[in-house]
Structure formats: C-alpha cells, structure tokens
Amino acid sequence: MTRKRFHGLKRVKFRMSWNKYNLYNLSRLKSTNIFGTFFQQKWAAKAASRAYHGEQIREGQWQHMFSSRVNGVIPMDHKYLAKYDGSEQATGRGSGYERQWNPKKEHRGPLKLPYMQMTYAPIERRLDVAVFRALFASSARQARQFVTHGKVKVNGKTMPYAGYLLNPGDLFSVDPDHVMFASGQPKTLEQIRAGREVRRRRATMSKVNSIARQLKKKEDLKQARRNIAAAKADAKEPPIQKAQGTAAEVYKLRKMEVRKVLELVNIALDPNQKRTNVKSKQRLRSYKKALGTFMVTMQKMEIKAMEREFDGLIVQYKDVTGDDLRKALNPKGDEETTENSEKPKFDRKRWKFEKIAEIKAEKTAAARSRMKPKERARLEKLEIEKRIKGEATRRLREALFESRTNPFNETKPYATPWSPRPYLSAFAFIPRYLEVNQKICSAVYLRHPVARPGLAEVPTPFGPETMQLAHNWYLRRR
C-alpha cells in the first residue's frame, strides 16, 4: 500500500504548513461547490476543514473539545450610551418620532458576527497550535515535535504535552536555535558534510581532553600523596635537636630554653592580652607551674630522663598555645635569617616619578575646581574615551571584524548566515489573541479568540458556508 501524500496536488488537502505545495493549493482554493445531499455536504466540509484545523488530533479527542458555545464581542458606542438612557427604543410607529436615514453617516444595518468561523476556536488554545501561530514552527506537526522534545516552556517550566490548553496570560517560549531552524533556509549538502566534519573533530578533541584531565587528576593525586608522606615525615621529627656536649653544658642550655619558654608564657598571661580567654589562662598557669618544677628538679635527673621530660614539656606547650617553639628556641636560625634578609633599596627614579605624578595631580585638581560644570563634564568624557582606547578596544575591534567577515557556523542545524526560508511571507501573520516577541522567541496568550462584527479571530482559509456545514456536522452529534 502506497503512502498518501501529505501535500497532494491532485487530491488537495489544505494544511497548517509553510510548504510551497500547500501555498500552491491555497492559491487554487475556490468557494466550495454545493453538491449531493445535505449529509454529503456536511461531511465534505468537515473533511476539508479538519485537514487544516488540528489534523494531528484524533477525531474523538476533537469531538470532546468541541463546544457549540462561541465567544463573541459586540462593540457598544460609549457616546450613544452616554447620550440616551434607552427610552428612545420605545418610540414606535405613530408616536411622531421619525428620523430620516443618512447613508453617509449610518449603515443600513450592523455587520454580522461570523459565529460559524469560530467552530475550531478550542483548537487555538492548544500549545502546539499556538507555537505555530506565533511563527515559531513551520507547521503544526513540527510545533508538536518541538513540544514533545522538551524545547517549549510554559511560564518558565518545560511542557512536554502538545495538547496542553493555554489560559489567558500564559507565557510560552521556544528554544531560539529551533526557531531559527524552523524559519531559516535549509542547509545545502556541502554545509551538512562540513558540519558533520566539525562535530566529528570536536568529539575527538573532547575525548582527548577528557583523557588528559584524567591523567592530570592521577598526577595530582600522586603529588598529593607525596606531600602527605613528606608532611608525616616532618611531623615525626622532634621539634628541637638533641643537645650535645658535657652534662653541665646540656643542663645550662636546657635551663636557658626553659627561661625563654617562661618568658613566652608570661607574655601570654599579660592582662593586656585580650585574645586569651579564661580557660587558656588556666592551662598556661598550670603549664608555668610544671616548668618551675622542671627547673628545680632537672639538676637531679639523668640526661636521658631530663631530655625526655623536656620534650614532653615542649609538646605540651604546643597543645596549650598552638604555637611552635622552634623559632623561639633557635636563636642562631633567626640570626641567619636576619643576616640573609636584604634591606629594600631606595629607588630614586621611582620616587621622582611618583613625586611628579603627585604634583601633576594637584595641579589638575586645582584647575578642574576652577572649571565650569560643562567644561568639567567634557574633560571627564575625554578622559573616559582615552581609557577605553587600549587593549580592550583592540580586542573588541578584532572580534567585530571576525564576526563580520566569518559569519558562517557549520555546527548549526540551519544554513548560516541565517536568512528566512522561501515562501515565508505568505504565512507571516500573527493572530490578535497572541503577543509575540521574536527577539526572545516568546509569546503571551492574551485571551481566547472571539468573534467581532465582520471579523473572526480564528485564522482559516475556508469561507463561512464551509465552516457552517462543518459546525452543523458536529452539532448533530450533540
């Protein structure tokens, strides 16, 4: 079985599409020839109109949506309402009230409301139809595809249901790349091949970069392990080297170090030290008492026991204060660091340059204070322009030049530079019930479509006779 043509030229079906064959069929559209019985006329009108209005919707679903009630608007003349109270409508024949009809000022009768043209008004509430009406898709089927693929948002949230019925005030937006793809010219075969090559190269580079990142992570992990091992090795070393020499020299050295520690403890216990809290002071006092006991009993101890006791006091000091005693108990190292440290040299040229800059700044400030407001604003504007000129301006110019000379982008799904697709102008209209912003690819569903005198807001290529027959077809099922 052969597949039926969606845009046939022999068996014509009008569609919600920007296709060139559909445009050709619409150009051949004529008033419906009335033939056959009334049932056949209604069925033919229903078949022709349903091919355009919601052909992607099941018939049962549309019958559930159909309503015989139609929204209409009757304009009221505010001047007439303000002038009369309605009593003039009661003046009939024989009352003496008679007005001559003026064809220049009045019409013979008000325009009729095309209620039958509003048969398919409920379909206009659907999200996919609204996306097509807002010119964000080239057909109702493509709009349905955009919705089901998650490219459409309603009030900021992704809406994957094409049959979602919009309410007045709802804001829906479509992904800009997909809108440009739908409304732009298709790519040529060469552009398609070039885009595939660019995407293949980018995929290869992304794989290479991912491998490089993994290797770098491994190297960083190894380096971190080495640093941790080195830190553990440093932590195992004693804070102070063992003293060497005779017993008297060892005792003397340790006594001097204990006095230095006592000086540090006294500084920490100074009442002017606001950072030291009550608990820290209690720990420092108990530590000071232990140092005094050690100084009294160290002469009676053996060297090994004394060294062990001293190392314990050093570790306890770090626990109490959190500071390291290596710098305090290693004066030679401090002397070496002070000797190695170089004094900053006096740079006469720099001083002279700064002095001249200060004098110039003072002079310009004094001159600016004597200026008029307009002259001062002009001077500030010139200074801002001078600041702008520089590296940033050069980069901006290069970027603009590159964007002008090379606007092509093979990775896009549409032809670049972008241009509207052919035969778009014939379908480029927006209904009254939509407010569209093409710059951000968003639109607002303002209200439900209504019928006005001489105007129906539901776009349709069919005449009132066809729509009336279709309306009667669905009325018989109610």
Salt bridges, closest charged atoms under 4 A:
GLU55 OE2 - ARG141 NE 2.93
GLU59 OE1 - ARG50 NE 2.90
GLU124 OE1 - ARG133 NE 3.06
ASP128 OD2 - ARG126 NH2 3.14
ASP175 OD2 - HIS178 ND1 2.75
ASP177 OD1 - LYS412 NZ 3.53
GLU197 OE2 - ARG200 NH2 2.38
GLU197 OE2 - ARG201 NE 3.87
GLU257 OE1 - ARG254 NH1 2.61
GLU307 OE1 - ARG254 NH2 3.02
ASP311 OD2 - LYS242 NZ 2.65
ASP324 OD2 - ARG326 NE 3.77
GLU354 OE2 - ARG350 NE 3.44
GLU383 OE2 - ARG368 NH2 2.47
GLU391 OE2 - ARG394 NH2 2.15
GLU391 OE2 - ARG395 NE 3.46
GLU398 OE2 - ARG394 NH1 2.74
GLU457 OE1 - ARG447 NH1 2.62
GLU457 OE2 - ARG452 NE 3.17
